[in-house]
Amino acid sequence: MRMLELKSDHELMALIQEGNSEAFEELYGRYFKPLLYFTAKRTNDLADAEDIVHDVFTKFWERRFKIENKNISSFLYQCTLYAILDRIKKLKNKNTVVSMLAFSYPQCEDPIEQQLFEDELKAKFDEAINLNTSKVKEVFKLRYEEDMSYKEIATAHGVSIETVKAQVKKGLKKMRKHLRIFTTFYFF
């Protein structure tokens, strides 16, 4: 392993593309902490940052034969930045739906109580999604986590746009009913 420490990133990449897992571990050791710091600074969540960096390295290993970039450092940072942006986009979509649902319920006067309500509502939102059929859950995932349009979902599943809209409507109706029960108990 000591010999690998002396190798450049470019040399390690050549070994990694040959399937050398020790070279990969060396590269991982070099870049994990800097990428974690880079990610945590942007996400403000260390656990989320660790997940993102681990995912980047996992994809890096899986796609090692296709990587042609000469500057591995900038390549890893670029991949990490894209992963951060993707995670933020997914969270934004989910939080937008939760906020939309939260807005339809009475607001608490106390901001701390409101935050607790919204956190609990997020948990109930996940629970409510799981009440739906597998088809509806899949459509929700594609629509609100993958940010696909109705047309893209319809094409991917080989159904009409109207079918996709009907599944979303059905899922939202079931979720609102489940969440209405929750808020009734929460406020009274």
N, C-alpha and C positions, 0 to 999 in steps of 0.2 A: 504494500500500500504506500510505503514511503516514496517509491519511485513515481507513483501517480501524482503525488503532491508537487513534484517538480515539473510536471507536464503543463503545457499551455492549454487553454480552453479548446483551441482548435485541435490539438493533439488528442485531448480527451474525447472530443466529439467523434474523431475518426475511430477511436476504440469503441465508443458507445454504439456507433453504427455497425460495428462488427459483433455487437451483442455483449460487450464487456460490461457486466453489472458493477464491477469494482470501480471502473472509470465513471459510471453513472453516479455511484455513491460519493465519489470525490467531488464531482460537479455539484451534486446535491449539497454536500457539506460546505462548499464555497459560497453557494448562492441562497441557501435556505434562509438564514438569518437576515441578510440584506433585503431579500424579497418580502420576508415577513414584516420587517420594519416598514418598508415601502407600502405594503398593503394595509397594515394596521393603522398607519397614519391617514389613509384615505377612507377606511371603513369605520374607524373608531370602535372596532370590535375584534379583540385578539383571537377569539375562537373562530370567528368567521374568516379572519385573515389566514389563520392556519389552514382551514379547509380550502381556501382559494389557492394558496401556495402548493399544498399537497396535490390538488387537482391539476395545477399547471405542470408539476413534475410528472404526474401520472400520464397525462396526455403527451408530454415531451417524450417519455420512454416508449409509449405506444406508437408514436409517429416518428421515432428516431431515424428510420430509413428514408423518410421523405424530407427531412430538414436539410436545406442547402445553405443556410445562413452562415456566413463566415464569422460574424460577431455574435457569439453565443450569449454574452452578457446582455446586449441590447435586445436580442431575440427573446430572452427570458423575461426581461422587463416589459417588453411589448406584449407578450402573451399574458403576463400578469395583469397589466393594465386593462386589456380586453376582458379578462375574466372578472376583474373588479366591476367594470362597466356593465357587463352582462348580469352580474349578481345584483347590482343596484337597480337595473332595469326590471328584473324579476320581482324584487322587493317592492319597487314603486308600483308595479301593476297590481300586486296583491294588496298593498296598503291602500291603493286607490279604491279598490272594491270594498275593502273594510271601511274606509272613510265614508264612502258613498252609503254603505249600510248604516254606519254609526250616525250619519247626518239625519237619517230618517227616524231616529229615536230621540227622546228628550235629552237635552244637554244638562250635565251636572254643573252646579254653580262653582264648586270647588275644583280647581285645576288638577289637584292630586287625585281626587275621586274620579274625575273625568278620565285621567290617564289610566287608572286602575280598571275602569269600565272598558276602555278601548283595548287594553291588554287582554282582558277576559273575553271581550268580543272577538279578538283575533283567534283565541283558542277555540271559541265556539264556532267561528267561521270555518276553521279546519275540520272540526267535528261535523258541522253541517254539510260540508262537501262530501264527507265520507258516507253520509246517509243516501246519497244518490247512486244510481246504477253505474256500472263501470263505464258505459258509453258516455254518460253525462260527466262523470269525473274526468274522463279523457278530454272531452271537449273543453271543460273548464281549465284543465292544465294547459292545453294548447292556446286557449284564448287569453288567459290571464297570467300565465307564467312564461309561456313562450312568445306571447304577444303576436299570435297569428291572427289574421283577418278571418272573417266568416268564410270568405271565398277560398282561402288557403286551406282551412280546416275541411271544407266540403270536398275540395279536390283531393286532399290526402286520404279522406275516408270514403271517397267515391259516392257521396250523397249530395243532395241539393243544398243550396245555401239556406233555404227555408227550413230544412230538417235541422241544420246546425242551430239556426236561430230558435227553433222550437225547443231543442235540447237545452240551450242556455236559459231560455225563459222558464222551462220546467224546473231546472236546477235552482234558479234564483227564487222561484216561488216556494220550493221546498225549504230552501235556506232561510228565506224571510220568515216562514212559519216557525221554523226551529228557533230562529233568533228572537222572534216576537215572544215566544214562551220564556226564553232566557231573560229578556228585558222586563217582562211582566213580574217575574220573581225578583229581579234586581231592584226595581224601583218601588215595589210594594212590600 
